[in-house]
Amino acid sequence: MGPEGFSSLSSILYHIYLPLRVALVEKFGAFKPTYTDFGPIRHRAFATAEMSAGGDAISAKRILLGNNDVTLGMSLPTESMTHNYRNAQAYETWFTHEGSGIFKSQSI
């Protein structure tokens, strides 16, 4: 299924369990951050070890850099998520560098 439903190329989604019903929709903040122009691309080092930790993976997320097409951010969560999360504005890729967790998805 594409981002616009079954409007063009699509695939069949198989579910282990029935899809969850939406019980609550909330805004998690601005989905389009503002950027400062630092000139041409060059090597950068980010002091991410000094970032403040806290909250779940979504509320702890901090955007490091980006443009109109893509953002790169990280989070240092200290709590498990007690709810399901879906970003309706963009695609996301999650990478765990340290620690462990369980990633639950609606599809196999």
Secondary structure as a PSIPRED ss2 file (coil, helix, strand):
# PSIPRED VFORMAT (PSIPRED V4.0)

   1 M C   1.000  0.000  0.000
   2 G E   0.000  0.000  1.000
   3 P C   1.000  0.000  0.000
   4 E C   1.000  0.000  0.000
   5 G E   0.000  0.000  1.000
   6 F C   1.000  0.000  0.000
   7 S C   1.000  0.000  0.000
   8 S C   1.000  0.000  0.000
   9 L C   1.000  0.000  0.000
  10 S C   1.000  0.000  0.000
  11 S C   1.000  0.000  0.000
  12 I C   1.000  0.000  0.000
  13 L C   1.000  0.000  0.000
  14 Y C   1.000  0.000  0.000
  15 H C   1.000  0.000  0.000
  16 I C   1.000  0.000  0.000
  17 Y C   1.000  0.000  0.000
  18 L C   1.000  0.000  0.000
  19 P C   1.000  0.000  0.000
  20 L C   1.000  0.000  0.000
  21 R C   1.000  0.000  0.000
  22 V C   1.000  0.000  0.000
  23 A C   1.000  0.000  0.000
  24 L C   1.000  0.000  0.000
  25 V C   1.000  0.000  0.000
  26 E C   1.000  0.000  0.000
  27 K C   1.000  0.000  0.000
  28 F C   1.000  0.000  0.000
  29 G C   1.000  0.000  0.000
  30 A C   1.000  0.000  0.000
  31 F C   1.000  0.000  0.000
  32 K C   1.000  0.000  0.000
  33 P C   1.000  0.000  0.000
  34 T C   1.000  0.000  0.000
  35 Y C   1.000  0.000  0.000
  36 T C   1.000  0.000  0.000
  37 D C   1.000  0.000  0.000
  38 F C   1.000  0.000  0.000
  39 G C   1.000  0.000  0.000
  40 P C   1.000  0.000  0.000
  41 I C   1.000  0.000  0.000
  42 R C   1.000  0.000  0.000
  43 H C   1.000  0.000  0.000
  44 R C   1.000  0.000  0.000
  45 A C   1.000  0.000  0.000
  46 F C   1.000  0.000  0.000
  47 A C   1.000  0.000  0.000
  48 T H   0.000  1.000  0.000
  49 A H   0.000  1.000  0.000
  50 E H   0.000  1.000  0.000
  51 M C   1.000  0.000  0.000
  52 S C   1.000  0.000  0.000
  53 A C   1.000  0.000  0.000
  54 G C   1.000  0.000  0.000
  55 G C   1.000  0.000  0.000
  56 D C   1.000  0.000  0.000
  57 A C   1.000  0.000  0.000
  58 I C   1.000  0.000  0.000
  59 S C   1.000  0.000  0.000
  60 A C   1.000  0.000  0.000
  61 K C   1.000  0.000  0.000
  62 R E   0.000  0.000  1.000
  63 I E   0.000  0.000  1.000
  64 L E   0.000  0.000  1.000
  65 L E   0.000  0.000  1.000
  66 G E   0.000  0.000  1.000
  67 N C   1.000  0.000  0.000
  68 N C   1.000  0.000  0.000
  69 D C   1.000  0.000  0.000
  70 V C   1.000  0.000  0.000
  71 T E   0.000  0.000  1.000
  72 L E   0.000  0.000  1.000
  73 G E   0.000  0.000  1.000
  74 M E   0.000  0.000  1.000
  75 S C   1.000  0.000  0.000
  76 L C   1.000  0.000  0.000
  77 P C   1.000  0.000  0.000
  78 T C   1.000  0.000  0.000
  79 E C   1.000  0.000  0.000
  80 S C   1.000  0.000  0.000
  81 M C   1.000  0.000  0.000
  82 T C   1.000  0.000  0.000
  83 H C   1.000  0.000  0.000
  84 N C   1.000  0.000  0.000
  85 Y C   1.000  0.000  0.000
  86 R C   1.000  0.000  0.000
  87 N C   1.000  0.000  0.000
  88 A C   1.000  0.000  0.000
  89 Q C   1.000  0.000  0.000
  90 A C   1.000  0.000  0.000
  91 Y C   1.000  0.000  0.000
  92 E C   1.000  0.000  0.000
  93 T C   1.000  0.000  0.000
  94 W C   1.000  0.000  0.000
  95 F C   1.000  0.000  0.000
  96 T C   1.000  0.000  0.000
  97 H C   1.000  0.000  0.000
  98 E C   1.000  0.000  0.000
  99 G C   1.000  0.000  0.000
 100 S C   1.000  0.000  0.000
 101 G C   1.000  0.000  0.000
 102 I C   1.000  0.000  0.000
 103 F C   1.000  0.000  0.000
 104 K C   1.000  0.000  0.000
 105 S C   1.000  0.000  0.000
 106 Q C   1.000  0.000  0.000
 107 S C   1.000  0.000  0.000
 108 I C   1.000  0.000  0.000
